[in-house]
């Protein structure tokens, strides 16, 4: 059996300009057990994987105490060479479009 302890590091930040434009990004490096990555041919193995992600959200004018936003995100996931056949390469791109709803800022 293997040790059930793994390591991870995450850096994440965002900046919002004029309450309407939000840019965000994150970088993470994680140790994952083989079974979490569906790599059952490597029992008891731990792999280091990573992800870089960035995105933007544009918030509309507040309406009835809510602000709606539309955004997009792009990412790349990095896997070790042993898993490249399962994941169709070592660098896997990802994209997303989303809607966001949050309470609007209250004036004091």
C-alpha positions in Angstrom: 0.0 0.0 0.0 1.1 3.6 -0.5 1.3 6.7 1.7 -2.0 8.6 1.5 -0.3 12.0 1.6 0.2 14.2 -1.4 1.3 17.8 -2.0 -0.2 20.7 -3.9 0.4 24.4 -4.5 -2.1 26.9 -5.9 -1.6 30.6 -6.8 -4.7 32.5 -7.7 -5.4 36.2 -8.2 -7.9 38.6 -9.8 -8.2 42.3 -10.5 -11.5 44.2 -11.1 -11.6 47.6 -12.8 -14.5 50.0 -12.5 -16.7 47.2 -11.0 -17.3 45.9 -14.6 -14.1 44.2 -15.8 -12.6 41.3 -13.9 -9.4 39.5 -15.1 -8.4 36.4 -13.2 -5.7 33.7 -13.3 -4.5 30.7 -11.5 -1.6 28.2 -11.6 -1.6 24.9 -9.7 0.7 21.9 -9.4 -0.8 18.8 -7.7 0.3 15.3 -6.9 -2.5 12.9 -7.9 -2.8 9.2 -7.3 -2.9 7.0 -10.4 -6.5 5.9 -9.7 -7.6 9.6 -9.7 -6.2 9.9 -13.2 -7.7 6.6 -14.4 -4.1 5.3 -14.9 -4.9 1.9 -13.4 -1.9 0.3 -15.1 0.3 2.2 -12.6 -1.0 1.0 -9.2 0.3 2.8 -6.2 1.9 5.6 -8.3 1.6 9.3 -7.7 1.9 11.7 -10.7 2.5 15.4 -10.7 0.1 17.4 -12.9 -0.4 21.1 -13.4 -2.8 23.7 -14.8 -2.6 27.3 -16.0 -5.8 29.1 -16.4 -6.8 32.7 -17.2 -10.1 34.5 -17.9 -12.2 37.6 -18.1 -15.7 38.5 -16.9 -17.6 41.6 -18.1 -20.3 42.6 -15.6 -23.4 44.5 -16.8 -25.1 47.4 -15.0 -26.8 46.3 -11.8 -30.4 45.5 -12.0 -32.7 44.8 -8.9 -29.6 44.4 -6.7 -27.9 41.9 -8.9 -25.0 42.2 -11.4 -24.9 39.7 -14.3 -21.6 38.9 -16.0 -20.5 37.0 -19.0 -17.0 35.6 -19.2 -14.6 33.3 -20.9 -11.7 31.2 -19.6 -8.8 29.4 -21.3 -6.5 26.8 -19.7 -3.8 24.3 -20.4 -3.3 21.2 -18.3 0.1 19.5 -18.1 0.4 15.8 -17.6 3.6 13.6 -17.3 4.8 11.8 -20.4 3.7 8.4 -19.0 0.1 9.6 -19.3 0.3 11.4 -22.6 -1.2 8.5 -24.6 -4.3 8.4 -22.3 -4.7 12.2 -22.4 -3.8 12.6 -26.1 -0.7 14.6 -25.4 1.2 16.3 -22.5 -0.5 19.7 -23.0 -4.3 19.6 -23.0 -6.1 22.9 -23.8 -9.4 23.8 -22.3 -11.9 26.6 -23.0 -15.1 27.8 -21.4 -17.8 30.4 -21.6 -19.9 31.2 -18.5 -22.6 33.4 -17.0 -22.2 34.8 -13.5 -24.7 36.4 -11.2 -23.7 38.2 -8.0 -25.1 40.8 -5.6 -24.4 44.3 -6.8 -22.2 46.6 -4.8 -24.0 48.6 -2.2 -23.3 52.4 -1.9 -22.4 53.6 1.6 
